[in-house]
Amino acid sequence: MEFSEDNISRFRISFQNQEKHQEDVEVAFDEEVIASHQLVVYNDEVNSFDYVIVTLMEVCEHSPEQAEQCTLQIHFRGRCGVKSGDFDELVSMRNEICRRGISAEIESYQ
């Protein structure tokens, strides 16, 4: 049988008299913790690329490649979010970066 509007009109289906069925379903899901803070490092004219790279590797545990990429962004864009996480987790990293003479702040985002 071929599909056409004539064929559909032959089958009169009505859901008006159907029982309404509602079921409570419990859904289990893992709650994902979303980092709401970011450690941002700012560009300056004082510190060398190598010094910033070593600092990011030591303080933020970046790989050499990751630290280099962040340092390039800091230089060309003026800033870079180098680490995301919980505020309390980022405070000690920010303090250490600032102690080393590099400008950094913790910013919150939604």
N, CA, C and O atoms as a GROMACS GRO file, in nm:
protein
  440
    1MET      N    1   0.084  -0.117   0.000
    1MET     CA    2   0.000   0.000   0.000
    1MET      C    3   0.090   0.124   0.000
    1MET      O    4   0.187   0.133   0.075
    2GLU      N    5   0.055   0.216  -0.082
    2GLU     CA    6   0.129   0.340  -0.097
    2GLU      C    7   0.083   0.442   0.006
    2GLU      O    8  -0.034   0.444   0.046
    3PHE      N    9   0.174   0.527   0.048
    3PHE     CA   10   0.141   0.630   0.146
    3PHE      C   11   0.076   0.748   0.075
    3PHE      O   12   0.134   0.805  -0.018
    4SER      N   13  -0.042   0.785   0.118
    4SER     CA   14  -0.109   0.903   0.065
    4SER      C   15  -0.208   0.954   0.169
    4SER      O   16  -0.238   0.885   0.266
    5GLU      N   17  -0.258   1.075   0.148
    5GLU     CA   18  -0.355   1.131   0.241
    5GLU      C   19  -0.483   1.050   0.242
    5GLU      O   20  -0.549   1.041   0.345
    6ASP      N   21  -0.520   0.992   0.129
    6ASP     CA   22  -0.642   0.910   0.123
    6ASP      C   23  -0.629   0.789   0.214
    6ASP      O   24  -0.725   0.752   0.282
    7ASN      N   25  -0.512   0.728   0.217
    7ASN     CA   26  -0.490   0.611   0.303
    7ASN      C   27  -0.496   0.650   0.450
    7ASN      O   28  -0.548   0.574   0.532
    8ILE      N   29  -0.442   0.767   0.485
    8ILE     CA   30  -0.442   0.811   0.623
    8ILE      C   31  -0.583   0.838   0.671
    8ILE      O   32  -0.618   0.803   0.784
    9SER      N   33  -0.666   0.899   0.586
    9SER     CA   34  -0.801   0.932   0.628
    9SER      C   35  -0.886   0.808   0.652
    9SER      O   36  -0.988   0.817   0.720
   10ARG      N   37  -0.849   0.694   0.600
   10ARG     CA   38  -0.924   0.569   0.623
   10ARG      C   39  -0.910   0.522   0.766
   10ARG      O   40  -0.999   0.455   0.819
   11PHE      N   41  -0.799   0.554   0.830
   11PHE     CA   42  -0.774   0.510   0.966
   11PHE      C   43  -0.808   0.623   1.062
   11PHE      O   44  -0.729   0.716   1.082
   12ARG      N   45  -0.924   0.615   1.119
   12ARG     CA   46  -0.967   0.718   1.213
   12ARG      C   47  -0.920   0.676   1.353
   12ARG      O   48  -0.975   0.584   1.413
   13ILE      N   49  -0.819   0.744   1.401
   13ILE     CA   50  -0.764   0.713   1.532
   13ILE      C   51  -0.792   0.831   1.624
   13ILE      O   52  -0.765   0.946   1.590
   14SER      N   53  -0.847   0.801   1.739
   14SER     CA   54  -0.876   0.906   1.834
   14SER      C   55  -0.818   0.866   1.969
   14SER      O   56  -0.833   0.752   2.013
   15PHE      N   57  -0.754   0.960   2.032
   15PHE     CA   58  -0.696   0.935   2.163
   15PHE      C   59  -0.782   0.997   2.273
   15PHE      O   60  -0.741   0.997   2.390
   16GLN      N   61  -0.898   1.047   2.240
   16GLN     CA   62  -0.983   1.112   2.338
   16GLN      C   63  -1.028   1.016   2.448
   16GLN      O   64  -1.036   1.055   2.564
   17ASN      N   65  -1.057   0.895   2.413
   17ASN     CA   66  -1.110   0.799   2.510
   17ASN      C   67  -1.001   0.716   2.578
   17ASN      O   68  -1.030   0.627   2.657
   18GLN      N   69  -0.878   0.745   2.546
   18GLN     CA   70  -0.767   0.671   2.605
   18GLN      C   71  -0.747   0.713   2.750
   18GLN      O   72  -0.764   0.830   2.785
   19GLU      N   73  -0.711   0.618   2.834
   19GLU     CA   74  -0.681   0.649   2.974
   19GLU      C   75  -0.555   0.733   2.980
   19GLU      O   76  -0.459   0.712   2.906
   20LYS      N   77  -0.558   0.828   3.069
   20LYS     CA   78  -0.438   0.907   3.089
   20LYS      C   79  -0.350   0.832   3.188
   20LYS      O   80  -0.396   0.790   3.294
   21HIS      N   81  -0.227   0.816   3.152
   21HIS     CA   82  -0.135   0.739   3.234
   21HIS      C   83  -0.018   0.828   3.272
   21HIS      O   84   0.048   0.886   3.187
   22GLN      N   85   0.004   0.836   3.400
   22GLN     CA   86   0.115   0.916   3.447
   22GLN      C   87   0.197   0.831   3.542
   22GLN      O   88   0.144   0.760   3.627
   23GLU      N   89   0.325   0.840   3.525
   23GLU     CA   90   0.414   0.757   3.606
   23GLU      C   91   0.524   0.845   3.664
   23GLU      O   92   0.587   0.923   3.592
   24ASP      N   93   0.547   0.830   3.792
   24ASP     CA   94   0.659   0.901   3.853
   24ASP      C   95   0.785   0.820   3.828
   24ASP      O   96   0.792   0.701   3.859
   25VAL      N   97   0.881   0.886   3.772
   25VAL     CA   98   1.006   0.820   3.740
   25VAL      C   99   1.118   0.891   3.814
   25VAL      O  100   1.130   1.014   3.806
   26GLU      N  101   1.197   0.815   3.883
   26GLU     CA  102   1.312   0.872   3.951
   26GLU      C  103   1.430   0.868   3.856
   26GLU      O  104   1.463   0.764   3.799
   27VAL      N  105   1.494   0.982   3.841
   27VAL     CA  106   1.607   0.991   3.751
   27VAL      C  107   1.732   1.013   3.834
   27VAL      O  108   1.741   1.108   3.913
   28ALA      N  109   1.828   0.925   3.815
   28ALA     CA  110   1.954   0.938   3.886
   28ALA      C  111   2.054   1.003   3.791
   28ALA      O  112   2.068   0.960   3.676
   29PHE      N  113   2.124   1.103   3.839
   29PHE     CA  114   2.226   1.166   3.757
   29PHE      C  115   2.339   1.212   3.847
   29PHE      O  116   2.321   1.240   3.965
   30ASP      N  117   2.454   1.217   3.788
   30ASP     CA  118   2.571   1.266   3.861
   30ASP      C  119   2.568   1.418   3.857
   30ASP      O  120   2.553   1.478   3.750
   31GLU      N  121   2.582   1.478   3.971
   31GLU     CA  122   2.589   1.622   3.978
   31GLU      C  123   2.729   1.664   3.938
   31GLU      O  124   2.828   1.624   3.999
   32GLU      N  125   2.736   1.744   3.836
   32GLU     CA  126   2.866   1.790   3.788
   32GLU      C  127   2.901   1.919   3.860
   32GLU      O  128   2.823   2.014   3.863
   33VAL      N  129   3.019   1.921   3.917
   33VAL     CA  130   3.065   2.042   3.984
   33VAL      C  131   3.129   2.131   3.879
   33VAL      O  132   3.226   2.092   3.812
   34ILE      N  133   3.074   2.248   3.865
   34ILE     CA  134   3.124   2.340   3.764
   34ILE      C  135   3.213   2.444   3.831
   34ILE      O  136   3.173   2.511   3.926
   35ALA      N  137   3.333   2.455   3.779
   35ALA     CA  138   3.426   2.553   3.833
   35ALA      C  139   3.369   2.692   3.809
   35ALA      O  140   3.331   2.726   3.697
   36SER      N  141   3.364   2.772   3.914
   36SER     CA  142   3.303   2.903   3.899
   36SER      C  143   3.404   3.017   3.916
   36SER      O  144   3.366   3.134   3.918
   37HIS      N  145   3.530   2.982   3.927
   37HIS     CA  146   3.633   3.084   3.943
   37HIS      C  147   3.751   3.053   3.851
   37HIS      O  148   3.777   2.939   3.814
   38GLN      N  149   3.819   3.160   3.815
   38GLN     CA  150   3.932   3.144   3.724
   38GLN      C  151   4.048   3.231   3.773
   38GLN      O  152   4.030   3.346   3.812
   39LEU      N  153   4.165   3.173   3.771
   39LEU     CA  154   4.287   3.245   3.806
   39LEU      C  155   4.339   3.311   3.678
   39LEU      O  156   4.376   3.243   3.582
   40VAL      N  157   4.341   3.443   3.679
   40VAL     CA  158   4.381   3.519   3.560
   40VAL      C  159   4.515   3.586   3.586
   40VAL      O  160   4.534   3.653   3.688
   41VAL      N  161   4.607   3.567   3.493
   41VAL     CA  162   4.739   3.631   3.502
   41VAL      C  163   4.744   3.742   3.397
   41VAL      O  164   4.700   3.723   3.283
   42TYR      N  165   4.798   3.857   3.437
   42TYR     CA  166   4.802   3.975   3.351
   42TYR      C  167   4.943   4.002   3.300
   42TYR      O  168   5.043   3.968   3.364
   43ASN      N  169   4.948   4.066   3.183
   43ASN     CA  170   5.076   4.101   3.121
   43ASN      C  171   5.143   4.216   3.197
   43ASN      O  172   5.076   4.302   3.254
   44ASP      N  173   5.274   4.214   3.195
   44ASP     CA  174   5.351   4.327   3.247
   44ASP      C  175   5.476   4.342   3.161
   44ASP      O  176   5.504   4.258   3.076
   45GLU      N  177   5.546   4.446   3.181
   45GLU     CA  178   5.668   4.474   3.104
   45GLU      C  179   5.793   4.439   3.183
   45GLU      O  180   5.903   4.479   3.145
   46VAL      N  181   5.777   4.367   3.293
   46VAL     CA  182   5.887   4.340   3.384
   46VAL      C  183   5.940   4.198   3.370
   46VAL      O  184   6.061   4.177   3.354
   47ASN      N  185   5.851   4.100   3.377
   47ASN     CA  186   5.893   3.960   3.383
   47ASN      C  187   5.915   3.900   3.244
   47ASN      O  188   5.844   3.932   3.149
   48SER      N  189   6.015   3.812   3.235
   48SER     CA  190   6.047   3.748   3.108
   48SER      C  191   5.950   3.633   3.079
   48SER      O  192   5.882   3.582   3.169
   49PHE      N  193   5.946   3.595   2.952
   49PHE     CA  194   5.865   3.480   2.913
   49PHE      C  195   5.904   3.357   2.994
   49PHE      O  196   5.819   3.288   3.049
   50ASP      N  197   6.033   3.331   3.001
   50ASP     CA  198   6.082   3.212   3.070
   50ASP      C  199   6.042   3.211   3.218
   50ASP      O  200   6.006   3.107   3.272
   51TYR      N  201   6.047   3.326   3.281
   51TYR     CA  202   6.011   3.335   3.423
   51TYR      C  203   5.862   3.304   3.443
   51TYR      O  204   5.826   3.232   3.536
   52VAL      N  205   5.778   3.357   3.356
   52VAL     CA  206   5.634   3.331   3.366
   52VAL      C  207   5.605   3.184   3.336
   52VAL      O  208   5.522   3.122   3.403
   53ILE      N  209   5.672   3.127   3.237
   53ILE     CA  210   5.653   2.986   3.202
   53ILE      C  211   5.690   2.897   3.320
   53ILE      O  212   5.613   2.808   3.356
   54VAL      N  213   5.806   2.921   3.380
   54VAL     CA  214   5.850   2.840   3.494
   54VAL      C  215   5.752   2.856   3.611
   54VAL      O  216   5.720   2.759   3.679
   55THR      N  217   5.705   2.978   3.634
   55THR     CA  218   5.610   3.002   3.742
   55THR      C  219   5.481   2.923   3.722
   55THR      O  220   5.432   2.859   3.815
   56LEU      N  221   5.426   2.924   3.600
   56LEU     CA  222   5.304   2.850   3.572
   56LEU      C  223   5.325   2.700   3.587
   56LEU      O  224   5.236   2.628   3.632
   57MET      N  225   5.443   2.652   3.548
   57MET     CA  226   5.473   2.509   3.564
   57MET      C  227   5.482   2.472   3.711
   57MET      O  228   5.429   2.369   3.752
   58GLU      N  229   5.548   2.554   3.790
   58GLU     CA  230   5.567   2.522   3.931
   58GLU      C  231   5.442   2.545   4.014
   58GLU      O  232   5.408   2.463   4.100
   59VAL      N  233   5.373   2.654   3.991
   59VAL     CA  234   5.259   2.691   4.076
   59VAL      C  235   5.131   2.621   4.031
   59VAL      O  236   5.057   2.568   4.114
   60CYS      N  237   5.104   2.623   3.902
   60CYS     CA  238   4.978   2.570   3.849
   60CYS      C  239   4.991   2.427   3.797
   60CYS      O  240   4.892   2.367   3.753
   61GLU      N  241   5.112   2.373   3.801
   61GLU     CA  242   5.140   2.238   3.753
   61GLU      C  243   5.107   2.222   3.604
   61GLU      O  244   5.056   2.119   3.562
   62HIS      N  245   5.137   2.328   3.526
   62HIS     CA  246   5.117   2.320   3.382
   62HIS      C  247   5.231   2.240   3.319
   62HIS      O  248   5.342   2.233   3.372
   63SER      N  249   5.200   2.180   3.205
   63SER     CA  250   5.306   2.119   3.124
   63SER      C  251   5.384   2.234   3.060
   63SER      O  252   5.334   2.346   3.056
   64PRO      N  253   5.505   2.208   3.012
   64PRO     CA  254   5.580   2.316   2.945
   64PRO      C  255   5.503   2.378   2.828
   64PRO      O  256   5.505   2.500   2.810
   65GLU      N  257   5.435   2.295   2.751
   65GLU     CA  258   5.359   2.345   2.636
   65GLU      C  259   5.241   2.432   2.681
   65GLU      O  260   5.216   2.538   2.623
   66GLN      N  261   5.170   2.387   2.783
   66GLN     CA  262   5.056   2.461   2.834
   66GLN      C  263   5.101   2.596   2.892
   66GLN      O  264   5.037   2.698   2.868
   67ALA      N  265   5.210   2.595   2.966
   67ALA     CA  266   5.262   2.718   3.025
   67ALA      C  267   5.307   2.816   2.915
   67ALA      O  268   5.285   2.936   2.927
   68GLU      N  269   5.368   2.764   2.811
   68GLU     CA  270   5.411   2.850   2.700
   68GLU      C  271   5.292   2.911   2.628
   68GLU      O  272   5.294   3.030   2.596
   69GLN      N  273   5.188   2.832   2.604
   69GLN     CA  274   5.068   2.883   2.537
   69GLN      C  275   5.002   2.992   2.621
   69GLN      O  276   4.961   3.096   2.569
   70CYS      N  277   4.990   2.968   2.751
   70CYS     CA  278   4.932   3.069   2.840
   70CYS      C  279   5.015   3.197   2.840
   70CYS      O  280   4.960   3.307   2.839
   71THR      N  281   5.146   3.182   2.843
   71THR     CA  282   5.235   3.298   2.844
   71THR      C  283   5.220   3.380   2.715
   71THR      O  284   5.223   3.503   2.719
   72LEU      N  285   5.205   3.312   2.603
   72LEU     CA  286   5.183   3.383   2.476
   72LEU      C  287   5.051   3.460   2.478
   72LEU      O  288   5.044   3.573   2.430
   73GLN      N  289   4.948   3.398   2.534
   73GLN     CA  290   4.818   3.468   2.545
   73GLN      C  291   4.829   3.588   2.638
   73GLN      O  292   4.774   3.694   2.611
   74ILE      N  293   4.900   3.570   2.749
   74ILE     CA  294   4.921   3.681   2.842
   74ILE      C  295   4.989   3.797   2.769
   74ILE      O  296   4.949   3.912   2.784
   75HIS      N  297   5.091   3.765   2.691
   75HIS     CA  298   5.166   3.868   2.620
   75HIS      C  299   5.083   3.939   2.513
   75HIS      O  300   5.081   4.062   2.507
   76PHE      N  301   5.014   3.861   2.428
   76PHE     CA  302   4.944   3.919   2.314
   76PHE      C  303   4.804   3.970   2.347
   76PHE      O  304   4.758   4.066   2.286
   77ARG      N  305   4.736   3.908   2.442
   77ARG     CA  306   4.600   3.950   2.478
   77ARG      C  307   4.595   4.034   2.605
   77ARG      O  308   4.493   4.095   2.636
   78GLY      N  309   4.704   4.036   2.677
   78GLY     CA  310   4.708   4.115   2.799
   78GLY      C  311   4.667   4.039   2.924
   78GLY      O  312   4.682   4.089   3.035
   79ARG      N  313   4.615   3.920   2.906
   79ARG     CA  314   4.570   3.838   3.019
   79ARG      C  315   4.538   3.697   2.972
   79ARG      O  316   4.517   3.672   2.853
   80CYS      N  317   4.534   3.605   3.067
   80CYS     CA  318   4.497   3.468   3.034
   80CYS      C  319   4.446   3.398   3.160
   80CYS      O  320   4.505   3.410   3.267
   81GLY      N  321   4.335   3.327   3.146
   81GLY     CA  322   4.286   3.243   3.254
   81GLY      C  323   4.370   3.117   3.256
   81GLY      O  324   4.356   3.031   3.169
   82VAL      N  325   4.456   3.105   3.356
   82VAL     CA  326   4.552   2.995   3.359
   82VAL      C  327   4.502   2.874   3.436
   82VAL      O  328   4.557   2.764   3.420
   83LYS      N  329   4.399   2.892   3.518
   83LYS     CA  330   4.348   2.779   3.597
   83LYS      C  331   4.205   2.809   3.638
   83LYS      O  332   4.172   2.922   3.674
   84SER      N  333   4.119   2.707   3.631
   84SER     CA  334   3.981   2.718   3.677
   84SER      C  335   3.961   2.627   3.795
   84SER      O  336   4.026   2.523   3.807
   85GLY      N  337   3.872   2.667   3.884
   85GLY     CA  338   3.844   2.581   3.999
   85GLY      C  339   3.769   2.654   4.107
   85GLY      O  340   3.714   2.762   4.086
   86ASP      N  341   3.767   2.594   4.223
   86ASP     CA  342   3.702   2.650   4.340
   86ASP      C  343   3.788   2.765   4.393
   86ASP      O  344   3.911   2.760   4.387
   87PHE      N  345   3.723   2.868   4.445
   87PHE     CA  346   3.794   2.986   4.495
   87PHE      C  347   3.903   2.948   4.594
   87PHE      O  348   4.016   2.994   4.583
   88ASP      N  349   3.868   2.863   4.692
   88ASP     CA  350   3.965   2.825   4.795
   88ASP      C  351   4.087   2.754   4.737
   88ASP      O  352   4.198   2.766   4.789
   89GLU      N  353   4.065   2.680   4.631
   89GLU     CA  354   4.174   2.607   4.565
   89GLU      C  355   4.270   2.703   4.493
   89GLU      O  356   4.390   2.678   4.485
   90LEU      N  357   4.215   2.813   4.441
   90LEU     CA  358   4.295   2.906   4.361
   90LEU      C  359   4.368   3.012   4.443
   90LEU      O  360   4.464   3.072   4.396
   91VAL      N  361   4.323   3.035   4.566
   91VAL     CA  362   4.381   3.142   4.648
   91VAL      C  363   4.531   3.123   4.669
   91VAL      O  364   4.608   3.218   4.652
   92SER      N  365   4.573   3.004   4.706
   92SER     CA  366   4.715   2.981   4.733
   92SER      C  367   4.798   2.997   4.605
   92SER      O  368   4.911   3.045   4.610
   93MET      N  369   4.743   2.957   4.490
   93MET     CA  370   4.815   2.974   4.363
   93MET      C  371   4.830   3.122   4.330
   93MET      O  372   4.937   3.167   4.289
   94ARG      N  373   4.722   3.197   4.347
   94ARG     CA  374   4.726   3.342   4.321
   94ARG      C  375   4.828   3.409   4.411
   94ARG      O  376   4.906   3.493   4.366
   95ASN      N  377   4.828   3.373   4.538
   95ASN     CA  378   4.921   3.434   4.633
   95ASN      C  379   5.066   3.405   4.595
   95ASN      O  380   5.152   3.493   4.604
   96GLU      N  381   5.093   3.283   4.552
   96GLU     CA  382   5.229   3.247   4.515
   96GLU      C  383   5.272   3.318   4.386
   96GLU      O  384   5.386   3.364   4.376
   97ILE      N  385   5.182   3.327   4.289
   97ILE     CA  386   5.214   3.397   4.165
   97ILE      C  387   5.244   3.545   4.194
   97ILE      O  388   5.340   3.601   4.142
   98CYS      N  389   5.161   3.606   4.278
   98CYS     CA  390   5.182   3.747   4.315
   98CYS      C  391   5.310   3.764   4.396
   98CYS      O  392   5.381   3.863   4.380
   99ARG      N  393   5.342   3.668   4.483
   99ARG     CA  394   5.465   3.673   4.561
   99ARG      C  395   5.587   3.674   4.470
   99ARG      O  396   5.690   3.732   4.504
  100ARG      N  397   5.574   3.611   4.353
  100ARG     CA  398   5.683   3.606   4.256
  100ARG      C  399   5.687   3.730   4.167
  100ARG      O  400   5.767   3.737   4.074
  101GLY      N  401   5.601   3.828   4.194
  101GLY     CA  402   5.604   3.954   4.121
  101GLY      C  403   5.524   3.956   3.993
  101GLY      O  404   5.545   4.042   3.908
  102ILE      N  405   5.433   3.862   3.977
  102ILE     CA  406   5.348   3.856   3.858
  102ILE      C  407   5.206   3.892   3.901
  102ILE      O  408   5.158   3.846   4.004
  103SER      N  409   5.141   3.975   3.822
  103SER     CA  410   5.007   4.021   3.856
  103SER      C  411   4.902   3.914   3.822
  103SER      O  412   4.898   3.862   3.711
  104ALA      N  413   4.819   3.881   3.923
  104ALA     CA  414   4.716   3.779   3.904
  104ALA      C  415   4.598   3.809   3.994
  104ALA      O  416   4.612   3.866   4.102
  105GLU      N  417   4.480   3.770   3.948
  105GLU     CA  418   4.356   3.787   4.024
  105GLU      C  419   4.268   3.665   4.004
  105GLU      O  420   4.281   3.592   3.906
  106ILE      N  421   4.178   3.644   4.098
  106ILE     CA  422   4.077   3.538   4.085
  106ILE      C  423   3.948   3.606   4.043
  106ILE      O  424   3.899   3.697   4.111
  107GLU      N  425   3.892   3.563   3.932
  107GLU     CA  426   3.768   3.618   3.882
  107GLU      C  427   3.660   3.512   3.886
  107GLU      O  428   3.686   3.394   3.862
  108SER      N  429   3.540   3.553   3.917
  108SER     CA  430   3.429   3.458   3.916
  108SER      C  431   3.353   3.475   3.784
  108SER      O  432   3.349   3.583   3.726
  109TYR      N  433   3.294   3.366   3.738
  109TYR     CA  434   3.216   3.371   3.616
  109TYR      C  435   3.099   3.274   3.630
  109TYR      O  436   3.100   3.185   3.715
  110GLN      N  437   3.001   3.294   3.547
  110GLN     CA  438   2.880   3.210   3.552
  110GLN      C  439   2.883   3.111   3.439
  110GLN      O  440   2.790   3.031   3.425
   0.00000   0.00000   0.00000
